Amino acid sequence: VQLVESGGGLVQPGGSLRLSCAASGFTFRTSAMSWYRQAPGKERELVATIGSISSGTYYADSVKGRFTISRDNDKNTVYLQMNSLKPEDTAVYYCKVRFKDYWGQGTQVTVSS
């Protein structure tokens, strides 16, 4: 199993980023996927989840209305569109296969002026 995140970087408050997670080594199209994040000194937290056929999504209250999770089953990729970014969104973002202990290596997102 391999999960490779990309798209992180440095962005100013109010800006946007789109994270991608390319998956391989398992049946992606039947797997629900999640994005987590971990800020310095804090526990890892669930940000968003999407069902296997995009049938349902979940968002943490802190990102609701600003972040959008989506997936492309033909490309075995899950995305996290992040808009109206705030300094408190600064963290390492990880994708994960829901109900499995499969994690990516993470991508750093820093929101700062």
C-alpha positions in Angstrom: 0.0 0.0 0.0 1.3 3.4 -0.9 -0.3 6.8 -0.3 1.6 9.8 -1.6 0.5 13.3 -0.6 1.4 16.4 -2.5 0.3 20.1 -2.9 1.4 21.5 0.4 3.3 24.7 0.8 3.4 28.2 2.2 0.3 30.4 1.6 -0.9 33.7 3.0 -4.0 33.9 5.2 -7.1 33.8 3.0 -5.4 31.9 0.3 -6.1 28.4 -1.1 -4.3 25.1 -1.6 -5.3 21.8 -3.2 -3.8 18.7 -1.7 -3.7 15.4 -3.6 -3.1 11.9 -2.4 -2.2 9.3 -5.0 -3.1 5.8 -3.8 -1.9 2.3 -4.9 -1.7 -1.2 -3.6 -5.3 -1.7 -2.6 -8.8 -1.4 -4.1 -9.1 2.4 -4.0 -12.6 2.6 -5.5 -14.2 0.6 -2.7 -12.3 2.3 0.1 -13.5 5.4 2.1 -10.7 7.9 2.5 -9.8 10.5 5.0 -7.6 13.5 5.5 -6.0 14.2 8.9 -3.8 16.9 10.2 -1.3 17.4 13.0 -0.2 20.8 14.2 3.0 21.2 16.3 2.4 20.1 19.9 -1.1 18.9 19.1 -2.8 15.5 18.5 -3.6 14.3 15.0 -7.2 15.3 14.1 -9.6 14.1 11.5 -10.3 16.9 8.9 -12.6 15.2 6.3 -13.8 11.9 5.1 -15.3 10.8 1.8 -17.2 7.6 1.0 -16.1 5.0 -1.6 -18.4 6.4 -4.3 -18.4 9.9 -3.0 -21.8 9.1 -1.5 -21.1 10.9 1.7 -18.7 13.4 3.2 -17.8 14.5 6.7 -16.0 17.6 7.8 -14.6 18.8 11.1 -16.4 21.9 12.4 -13.2 23.9 12.1 -13.0 23.4 8.3 -16.7 23.1 7.3 -17.5 25.6 4.6 -13.9 26.2 3.7 -12.5 22.7 2.8 -13.9 20.3 0.2 -12.9 16.6 -0.1 -13.3 14.8 -3.4 -12.0 11.8 -5.2 -11.3 10.5 -8.7 -11.6 6.7 -8.8 -10.1 6.6 -12.3 -7.0 8.2 -11.0 -6.9 6.5 -7.6 -6.6 10.0 -6.1 -8.3 11.8 -3.3 -8.1 15.6 -3.0 -8.6 18.3 -0.3 -9.4 21.7 -1.6 -8.6 24.3 1.1 -10.0 27.8 0.8 -9.9 30.8 3.1 -7.0 29.4 4.9 -6.2 30.5 8.4 -2.9 30.4 10.4 -4.5 27.8 12.6 -4.7 25.5 9.6 -1.0 25.2 9.7 -0.1 21.5 10.1 1.2 18.4 8.4 -1.7 16.9 6.4 -2.0 13.1 6.0 -4.3 11.0 3.9 -5.5 7.7 5.3 -7.6 4.7 4.2 -10.6 4.7 6.5 -10.9 1.6 8.7 -7.3 0.6 7.8 -4.0 1.7 9.3 -2.6 2.9 6.0 -1.1 6.4 6.1 0.8 8.7 3.7 4.0 10.4 4.7 2.3 13.8 5.0 2.6 17.2 3.4 3.3 20.4 5.2 0.8 23.3 5.0 1.9 26.6 6.4 -0.4 29.6 6.5 1.5 32.8 7.3 1.9 36.3 6.1 
